[in-house]
């Protein structure tokens, strides 16, 4: 009997010793690692979602495509499904709000695609979900919205939006006018709202006749070039004022249509605060030397001759756009901000692209910081610290990335297209971006 007790005591002691030994060998963050291992609610995630070339990651309620957005009459849905722990088993798409589901084509690295031919002007309730091999689904609310394909082109939609803004302005409908302005307006949005109200105080009987000379598309935004004849009456003096000028503005896709994104000098709207309303300080070349209606600081309307600049433009900022192609690291392209050139990744660029990932050559001395989901033109200054030699996480469309370069300069960029497969046979991918480069060393403003 005594021997049995001794055996039990020895067994217990050995078990305790083994447990203590394992605890000693475990790292200090073992509890965090155990929690991560035991976590059972990790869900798949969907990113980089596009309808053809239209980024739909951030669509909230409704999206309207132009018929020229279609690819031979089809919508080609592309995206990426990822899962931190486990494996994505399939991706499903619904066009009727989740009543029925169709399986998307799922490839390597979670890239998926789905094609369908929509009927023009027919409403669709779009939902997409990714499912793990254990049956767990991504949050369908993240990518649920209604959409239609319009029977008119995007250019026609932009023209309609432009002339509607003129109609609302001439009618002195400030609320309706501001509803047509993008919340990401490239300028001071509240200053535009105040300036329009002040215009209405300074003018009576506003008449504007505009003629569009051309519309240029870039990254789903549209630059509108136009001339206009304007006539107003000064509320202070009763004097009739007229001007004939050429200018530009920009419209951006916003849900069900297009909204005003930027205004250039000479301003067609918001004359009361040109420095905060216009996106740059430069007057269009066609309007330099012409007489234009202006509103003084004290609210008086008058005419004056336009010079080359009408605000404080920053001449040290170099802007541009580029497209990079990758087919593995040994056959991938990179970019040099200073020269605005595309080079091979092995020729020491400021950064290079491999498929959908951004890489910085170690020898360059460059560092990068993800500023999150931003509009590139809203970034006026970049941080002085917080940069690292590599990105933490995957590069994403719509994020702004700040660079602290080895030559002491700063740059920012944002991708409009990232890792789009343009040759599935040879695995060739393309990425597009806009950038701004500060040509003055040490200066962090844009």
C-alpha positions in Angstrom: 0.0 0.0 0.0 2.8 2.4 0.9 4.5 1.6 -2.4 1.4 2.5 -4.4 1.3 5.9 -2.6 4.9 6.5 -3.3 4.4 5.8 -7.0 1.5 8.3 -7.1 3.6 10.9 -5.5 6.5 10.4 -7.9 4.1 10.5 -10.9 2.6 13.8 -9.7 6.1 15.3 -9.1 7.2 14.3 -12.6 4.1 15.9 -14.1 4.6 19.1 -12.2 8.3 19.2 -13.2 7.4 18.7 -16.9 4.8 21.5 -16.8 7.3 23.9 -15.1 9.9 22.9 -17.8 7.6 23.6 -20.6 6.6 27.0 -19.1 10.3 27.9 -18.8 10.9 27.0 -22.5 7.8 29.0 -23.7 8.4 32.6 -24.9 7.2 35.5 -22.8 4.3 36.2 -25.1 3.1 32.5 -25.0 -0.3 33.6 -23.8 -0.8 35.8 -26.8 0.3 33.1 -29.1 -2.0 30.6 -27.4 -4.9 33.0 -27.8 -4.1 33.5 -31.5 -4.0 29.7 -32.0 -7.2 29.1 -30.1 -9.1 32.0 -31.8 -12.0 30.5 -33.8 -13.7 33.6 -35.2 -11.1 34.7 -37.8 -13.1 35.5 -40.9 -12.1 35.8 -44.6 -11.5 39.3 -46.0 -12.2 40.7 -49.4 -10.1 43.6 -50.9 -9.0 45.2 -54.2 -12.6 44.8 -55.6 -13.2 46.2 -59.1 -16.0 46.2 -61.7 -13.7 46.2 -64.8 -11.5 49.3 -64.1 -13.9 50.9 -61.5 -12.8 50.5 -57.9 -15.8 49.5 -55.8 -14.1 48.8 -52.5 -15.7 51.8 -50.8 -19.1 51.9 -52.5 -21.7 52.3 -49.7 -25.3 52.3 -51.1 -25.4 52.6 -54.9 -23.2 52.6 -57.9 -24.0 53.7 -61.4 -21.8 52.6 -64.3 -21.7 54.1 -67.7 -22.3 51.8 -70.6 -18.7 52.5 -71.7 -17.5 51.0 -68.4 -18.5 47.6 -69.8 -16.0 45.2 -71.4 -17.7 44.0 -74.6 -21.0 44.3 -72.8 -19.8 42.5 -69.7 -18.8 43.4 -66.1 -15.7 41.5 -65.1 -15.5 41.4 -61.3 -12.0 41.0 -59.8 -10.8 41.0 -56.2 -8.7 39.3 -53.6 -9.9 37.0 -50.7 -7.5 36.5 -47.8 -7.6 34.7 -44.4 -5.1 35.1 -41.7 -5.6 31.5 -40.4 -6.9 28.7 -42.5 -7.7 28.8 -46.2 -10.3 30.4 -48.4 -12.3 27.7 -50.0 -14.5 29.6 -52.4 -15.9 33.0 -53.3 -19.6 33.5 -54.2 -21.4 36.4 -55.9 -25.1 37.3 -55.8 -26.9 39.8 -58.1 -30.2 39.6 -56.3 -29.3 40.5 -52.7 -28.3 37.1 -51.6 -31.3 35.1 -52.7 -29.2 33.1 -55.1 -25.4 32.7 -55.3 -22.9 31.9 -58.1 -19.4 30.6 -57.7 -16.5 32.9 -58.7 -13.3 31.6 -60.3 -10.7 31.4 -57.4 -7.0 31.3 -58.3 -3.7 31.5 -56.6 -3.0 34.0 -53.8 -6.8 34.4 -53.3 -7.3 36.3 -56.6 -10.9 35.7 -57.9 -13.0 36.8 -60.9 -16.6 36.6 -62.0 -18.1 37.7 -65.3 -21.7 38.6 -66.1 -23.6 40.6 -68.8 -25.9 43.2 -67.2 -29.0 44.6 -68.7 -28.9 48.4 -69.1 -30.9 50.4 -66.6 -31.8 47.2 -64.7 -31.2 47.4 -60.9 -29.0 44.8 -59.4 -28.5 44.0 -55.7 -24.8 43.0 -55.5 -23.3 40.9 -52.7 -20.0 39.1 -52.6 -18.7 36.8 -49.9 -15.6 34.6 -49.3 -15.9 31.3 -47.4 -13.2 29.5 -45.6 -12.8 25.7 -46.0 -14.5 25.4 -42.6 -17.5 27.4 -43.8 -16.9 30.8 -42.2 -18.0 33.7 -44.3 -16.6 37.2 -44.8 -18.8 40.1 -43.6 -21.2 40.5 -46.5 -22.2 44.0 -45.3 -18.8 45.2 -46.3 -19.5 44.7 -50.0 -23.3 45.0 -50.4 -24.7 47.7 -52.7 -27.2 48.3 -55.5 -25.9 49.1 -58.9 -27.2 49.8 -62.4 -25.5 50.3 -65.8 -26.7 53.5 -67.4 -27.7 53.6 -71.1 -25.6 56.7 -71.5 -21.8 56.9 -71.5 -19.7 58.4 -68.6 -18.9 61.4 -70.8 -22.6 62.1 -71.2 -23.1 61.7 -67.5 -20.3 64.2 -66.7 -21.7 66.7 -69.2 -25.1 66.4 -67.6 -23.6 66.9 -64.1 -21.6 69.9 -65.3 -24.6 71.7 -66.8 -26.7 70.8 -63.8 -24.2 72.6 -61.5 -24.4 75.7 -63.7 -28.2 75.6 -63.5 -28.3 75.3 -59.7 -25.7 78.1 -59.4 -27.7 80.5 -61.7 -30.8 79.6 -59.7 -28.9 80.5 -56.5 -29.8 77.1 -55.0 -26.9 76.8 -52.6 -28.1 73.5 -51.0 -28.6 71.8 -54.3 -25.3 73.1 -55.6 -23.3 71.8 -52.6 -25.1 68.4 -52.9 -23.3 68.1 -56.3 -19.9 68.7 -54.8 -17.7 65.7 -53.8 -17.0 65.4 -50.1 -13.4 64.9 -51.2 -13.4 68.3 -53.0 -9.8 69.2 -53.9 -9.8 72.5 -52.1 -11.5 73.8 -49.0 -15.0 72.4 -49.0 -16.4 74.7 -46.4 -14.7 77.7 -48.1 -16.5 76.8 -51.3 -19.9 76.7 -49.5 -19.2 80.1 -48.0 -17.9 81.5 -51.3 -21.0 80.4 -53.2 -23.3 82.1 -50.6 -21.2 85.3 -50.8 -21.4 85.1 -54.6 -25.2 85.1 -54.3 -25.0 88.2 -52.0 -22.7 90.0 -54.5 -24.6 89.1 -57.7 -28.1 89.4 -59.0 -29.5 87.9 -62.3 -26.6 85.4 -62.8 -26.5 84.2 -66.4 -23.9 81.7 -67.6 -23.6 80.1 -71.0 -20.9 77.4 -71.2 -19.4 75.4 -74.0 -17.5 72.2 -73.4 -14.4 71.9 -75.7 -13.2 68.5 -74.5 -13.5 66.0 -71.7 -10.4 63.9 -70.6 -10.7 60.8 -68.4 -8.0 59.9 -65.9 -8.3 57.2 -63.2 -12.2 57.4 -63.4 -12.1 61.2 -62.9 -13.0 63.5 -65.8 -11.3 66.9 -66.6 -13.8 69.2 -68.3 -12.3 71.9 -70.5 -14.8 74.7 -71.3 -15.4 78.3 -72.3 -18.1 80.4 -70.8 -19.9 83.7 -71.2 -21.1 85.1 -67.9 -23.3 88.1 -67.0 -24.2 89.3 -63.5 -25.5 92.4 -61.9 -23.7 93.9 -58.9 -26.1 94.1 -55.9 -24.2 97.1 -54.6 -23.9 99.3 -57.7 -26.5 97.8 -60.0 -23.8 97.7 -62.7 -24.0 95.0 -65.3 -20.7 92.9 -65.4 -19.7 90.5 -68.2 -16.7 88.2 -69.0 -15.8 85.6 -71.6 -13.2 83.1 -70.3 -11.8 79.6 -70.6 -11.3 77.3 -67.6 -11.3 73.7 -66.4 -13.0 71.7 -63.6 -12.9 68.0 -62.6 -15.7 65.5 -61.8 -15.3 62.3 -59.9 -17.5 59.2 -59.8 -19.6 59.2 -56.7 -22.2 56.5 -56.1 -25.1 57.2 -58.5 -23.3 59.7 -60.7 -20.6 62.3 -60.9 -19.8 65.2 -58.5 -17.6 68.3 -58.8 -14.1 67.5 -57.6 -12.0 70.5 -58.4 -12.1 74.0 -59.9 -9.4 76.0 -61.7 -8.8 79.7 -62.3 -10.6 81.6 -63.6 -13.4 80.3 -61.4 -16.9 79.8 -62.7 -18.2 79.2 -59.2 -17.0 80.5 -55.8 -15.5 83.8 -56.9 -15.6 85.2 -53.4 -12.7 83.1 -52.1 -10.4 82.1 -55.1 -7.4 81.2 -52.9 -9.2 78.5 -51.0 -11.6 77.3 -53.7 -9.3 76.8 -56.7 -7.1 73.7 -56.8 -4.0 75.6 -58.0 -2.9 79.2 -58.2 -2.5 79.3 -62.0 -4.9 80.8 -64.5 -5.6 78.9 -67.7 -3.4 80.2 -70.5 -6.3 81.1 -72.7 -7.7 83.5 -70.0 -4.4 85.4 -69.1 -4.8 89.1 -70.0 -8.6 88.9 -70.2 -11.1 90.8 -68.1 -12.8 88.7 -65.4 -15.5 89.3 -62.8 -14.1 89.2 -59.3 -15.4 89.7 -55.8 -13.3 91.8 -53.5 -12.7 91.1 -49.8 -15.4 93.6 -48.8 -18.0 91.8 -51.1 -17.9 94.2 -54.0 -18.2 92.8 -57.5 -16.1 94.3 -60.3 -14.0 93.4 -63.3 -10.2 93.1 -63.4 -7.6 91.8 -65.8 -6.3 88.4 -65.0 -2.5 87.7 -64.6 -0.8 84.4 -64.9 -1.3 83.5 -61.2 -4.3 84.0 -58.9 -3.1 82.3 -55.8 -0.2 80.6 -54.1 0.9 77.7 -56.3 3.8 75.6 -55.1 6.3 75.5 -57.9 8.5 73.0 -56.1 6.0 70.1 -56.3 6.4 67.8 -59.3 3.3 65.8 -60.2 2.7 62.9 -62.6 1.4 59.4 -63.1 2.9 56.1 -64.3 2.2 52.5 -65.0 4.4 49.7 -63.9 4.5 46.1 -65.2 5.8 43.1 -63.4 6.5 39.5 -64.2 8.5 38.3 -61.3 11.3 40.3 -59.6 13.8 39.7 -62.4 11.5 41.1 -64.9 9.6 43.9 -63.0 9.6 47.6 -63.3 10.4 50.4 -60.8 10.1 54.2 -60.7 12.4 57.1 -60.1 10.6 60.2 -58.7 13.3 62.7 -59.5 13.5 61.8 -63.2 9.9 60.7 -63.6 11.2 57.5 -65.3 10.2 53.9 -65.3 13.2 51.5 -65.1 13.9 47.8 -64.4 13.8 46.8 -60.7 17.5 45.9 -60.8 18.5 49.4 -61.9 18.1 51.0 -58.4 14.7 52.7 -58.6 13.1 54.5 -55.6 10.7 51.5 -55.5 9.6 48.6 -57.6 6.5 46.4 -58.0 6.3 42.6 -57.9 2.7 41.6 -58.8 0.7 43.6 -56.2 3.5 44.3 -53.7 5.6 47.4 -53.4 9.3 46.9 -52.6 12.1 49.4 -51.8 15.7 48.5 -52.7 17.8 48.3 -49.5 20.7 50.2 -51.0 18.5 53.2 -51.8 18.2 54.4 -48.2 14.5 55.1 -48.9 11.8 54.5 -46.3 8.0 54.4 -46.6 4.9 55.0 -44.5 1.3 54.0 -45.2 -0.9 57.1 -44.5 -4.1 55.0 -44.8 -7.1 55.6 -47.0 -6.8 59.1 -48.2 -7.2 61.3 -51.3 -3.8 62.1 -52.7 -4.7 65.7 -53.3 -5.9 66.1 -49.7 -2.4 65.3 -48.3 -0.8 68.7 -47.7 2.1 67.6 -45.5 3.7 64.3 -44.6 5.1 63.2 -41.2 8.8 63.7 -40.4 9.0 60.4 -38.5 7.3 57.0 -38.6 8.9 55.6 -41.8 10.3 52.1 -42.2 12.3 50.2 -44.8 9.3 48.0 -45.7 5.5 48.1 -45.7 3.6 46.5 -42.8 0.9 44.6 -44.7 -0.3 44.5 -48.2 -0.2 47.4 -50.6 -3.8 48.7 -51.3 -5.6 50.8 -53.8 -6.8 54.1 -52.4 -4.2 54.3 -49.7 -1.6 57.1 -49.8 2.0 56.1 -49.3 4.6 58.7 -48.2 8.3 58.2 -49.1 11.3 59.6 -47.3 14.0 59.3 -49.9 17.7 58.7 -49.4 18.5 62.0 -51.2 16.6 64.0 -48.5 13.4 64.5 -50.6 9.8 63.5 -49.9 7.2 62.0 -52.2 3.7 60.7 -52.0 1.7 58.3 -54.3 -1.6 56.5 -54.5 -2.5 53.5 -56.6 -5.6 53.5 -58.9 -4.8 50.1 -60.2 -2.8 47.4 -58.4 -1.6 44.0 -59.6 -4.2 43.7 -62.4 -3.5 40.6 -64.4 -3.0 41.6 -68.1 -1.5 38.4 -69.3 -2.7 35.3 -67.5 -0.5 32.9 -69.5 2.8 34.6 -68.6 1.5 36.0 -65.3 2.1 39.6 -66.2 0.6 42.3 -63.8 0.1 46.0 -64.1 -0.1 48.8 -61.5 -1.0 52.4 -62.1 -0.4 55.3 -59.7 -0.4 59.1 -59.3 2.4 60.8 -57.4 3.8 64.1 -56.1 7.5 64.7 -55.6 8.9 67.6 -53.5 11.9 68.9 -55.5 13.2 70.9 -52.5 15.2 68.7 -50.2 13.8 68.5 -46.6 10.5 70.1 -47.5 7.5 67.9 -46.5 4.6 70.0 -47.9 2.7 69.3 -51.0 
